[in-house]
């Protein structure tokens, strides 16, 4: 008798979890992206690259400096640039994301 209640509840929870996308909990606009991520960047160049990634992701994807990045590369940069302590580390993250997810 308890299974009639538990099984549908579990199926409902699993169905809801499966439809949650990676961007469902992240920033939705350029301003949100900058507030959440760019201000957390440790290095100076990390902050600059984070603002560029936010701009290319949310504000102006057709800008000349954005042509070299795919959307997955921008998501990779936004997710990984924050803890880069040195400028060289930030550029390494940018290069790794760009190479892992090349622009079309």
Buried (B, 14 or more C-beta within 10 A) or exposed (E): EEEEEEEEEEEEEEEEEEEEEEEEEBBEEBEEBBEBBBEEBBBEBBBBBBBBBBBBBBBEEEEEEBEEBBBBBBBBBBBBBBEBEEBEBBBEBBEBBBEEBEEE
